[in-house]
Amino acid sequence: MQTRFFWKLGLTYLLLLCAVLLALDIHAAGVLHDDYLRAGFEQLEALMRLAESRPPRLEDVAEVHAWAAWMARSGARVTVIAFDGRVLADSAHDPATMENHATRPEIQQAVTTGKGRSVRHSETVNQDMLYLAARHQPSEGPPLVLRLASPLSRIEEAQAAIRRRLLATSLVMLLLAGGASLLFSRAFSQRVERLKQFSRRVAIGDFRPLRIEPGGDELTELARALNETAVRLDQTIRSLVEERNRSAAILRSMVEGVAVISPDQRIVFCNEVFCRAIGVQEGLCVNRPLLELVRQSDLVAAVQQAFARGESVSAEIQVGTVNPRIFGVNATPVRAAGDDLHGAVLVLHDITQLRRLERARRDFVANVSHELKTPLTAIQGFAETLLGGALEDAENGRRFLEIIRNHAARLGRVTDDLLKLSQAEAGKLELEFRAVTVEEVIETCVETTRLKIADKDIALTVDCPPGLPCVMGDTRRLQEVLQNLLDNAVQYTPPGGRITVQATAGDRQIAITVADTGIGIPKAEQERIFERFYRVDAARSREAGGTGLGLSIARHLVEAHGGRIEIESDVGRGSTFKVVLPAGRFH
């Protein structure tokens, strides 16, 4: 760009200078030519006045020729012409051989007006001449025409000499002015180039100020204006970047999934939560169509309705089948200037836990009502039977009282478990922590379980290697957890099955595993078995006197000890419950 601009500016100056000098030369040549012609005619006018003051006598031909020779001493050609165009005398040629001059323009003008002049080529002497003719009336005889001529070559030689001097002067001026213009053009183009480079630096984010050159011309003012613009642009970009980073950080740290959708339904921005919600790897969502990534038609429909209506749209979608997650969807259109839709903001709220708690609450109310209603109904019915006269029947009366006692005990167990679960959820369980050996916990529970399977064809295997680390916990509560797991294994394992209790030591933790070959638990229900009153086989659980709160209480007790409880199960193959507790010291 610098080279092109330099040559354009420099050549423009040179062409303008050449044009000025050429115009000056042409004008000077014309002026000189006119001045020389005027001077030539003035000289001829002076000679003509001299000739008219001493005219020749026409009677004497020799005197006429002598007069013409005398006048020719001035350097002019002298011709005496009759009114009819005959040449009477000529200082440069024999008049006898000359043609009639009546048609010469200067002769015609002199005959008509008294004087005539012309600049033309002479056929007689074969050169360009200045002609001045005047009508003369002698004292006797007819009028005649006196003509004086001067060669034009003299004027052209003088004019050529002046033009040569003018051309030399013009060349010197051209060299000096051309060099100055090229230097100026180079300096100017370099300054423009620096401004261009500065603009390019600003375009790529380099806002270092441009050095201001001394002087006060327009380019200096432009450089100052560009520096001010760069400073303000730098401040604006920094503010926008900080605002963008702050907004991006806020959006990425939100627990809700957030995505910005363009009017053509492409994802412009999304956070990690949104990518996880729709099941797409982070970084693969941006600039891709929403229909290409999202498989939930309700989610796509919500976005389309938001664009169509121009107002917020809410919906609820479910993602996944094995472990479904429920999201509340809010699609809000974003309007730019002029009320044109600029896009939409899509927010996904994970309401899975909320819906699960609502369902658990409904199930809890229903299950509590059911668990309390059955024994209360039985107690009320048998009490009314006794009051109706069954007290006199000793055998049936005693049986009715035993039924009432059993249902009352069942109510007591439900009440105790509910109270215990409430205390565990509120963190108010009283635990007596001490160093507990794993053998101590397993031995008591296994002995109790052996008594329960004495009349069943179920094998019980214990694998508890000696020297395992102790755990810090409440012995009674830990035994309650393990006993609950063993009771469930006995309850859901058919005759001929097997139950295995195993203890292992890992990385600063102890794992107690209870595995059975029972009916198993479906995958979809494994997340719910720790809910209150939830039963895989409700009929069998009630027949065995279970309240449906055992696993929920066990999970809270394990968590109160800083551990966790895990499950692996296949339908028809059995279940494996693993209690993982932090290890204490070795004993």
Buried (B, 14 or more C-beta within 10 A) or exposed (E): EBEEBBBEBBBEBBEEBBEBBEEBBEEBBEEBBEBBBEEBBEBBBEBBEEBEEEBBEBEEEEEBBEBBEBBBEBEBBBBBBBBEBBBBBBBBBEBEEBEEBBEBBBBBBBBEEBBBBBBBEBEBBEEBBBBBBBBBEEEEEEEBBBBBBBBBEEBBEBBEEBBEEBEEEBEEBBEEBBEEBBEEBBEBBEBBBBBEEBEEBBEEEEBEBBEEEEEEEEBBEBBEEBBEEBEEBBEEEEEEEEEEEEEEEEBBEBEBBBBBBBBEBBBEBBBBBBBBBBEBEBEEBBEEEBEEBBEBEEBBBBBBBBBEEEEBBEBEBEBEEEEEBBBBBBBBBEEEEEEEBEBBBBBBBBBBEEBBEEEBEEBBEEBBEEBBEBBEEBBEBBBEBBEEEBEEEEEBBEEBBEBBEBBBEBBEBBEEBBEBBEBBEEEEBEEEEEBBBBBEBBBBBBEBBEEBBEEBEBEBEBEBEEEBBBBBBBBEBBBBBBBBBBBBBBBBBEEEBBBBBBBBBEEEBBBBBBBBBBBBBEEEBBBBBBBBBBBBBBEEBBEEEBBBBBBBBBBBBBEBBEBEBEBBBEEEEBBBBBBBBBBBEEE
